[in-house]
Amino acid sequence: MGPHLGARLVVAVTPADVGRRVTVRRSVPEGFRDVVGVLESWSDGVLAVRKRDGTVVEIAEETLAAAKVVPPPPARPSPA
């Protein structure tokens, strides 16, 4: 058997990261779903992530497959 090549999934966010921009991968029946946005809250085992379009996605903590803090999005160019 050859070496196993692949990424290790790590949950590297905590409730202390509320207010920071995060990327989260969660397990769903169809596979995995990703969301990027600001971690609005984390309480009672549920994370709330606000996406750029303003919608809030609630994620059950037990479905987390990977998560990390990410830098702010790049600035959008100003209209000419």
C-alpha positions, 0 to 999 in steps of 0.5 A: 500500500502506498502512502496516504495522501490527503488532508486531515480535517481539523476543527480549529475554532472555539466559542472564543472566535465569535466575531471572527470570519471562519470557514466551516465544513459540516457533515450532511446526509448528502456529504459535506457542505461549506459555509464562510462568514462571521461566527455570530454565536456559539451556544448550546451546541449550535454555531451561527455563521452570518454569510456575506449576503446576510443570511445566518446558517445554524450548524449543530456542533456535532456535525462539524468536520473542519473549521478554521479562522480565515482572513477578511475578504479582499476589498472590493474595487471601488466603482470607477 
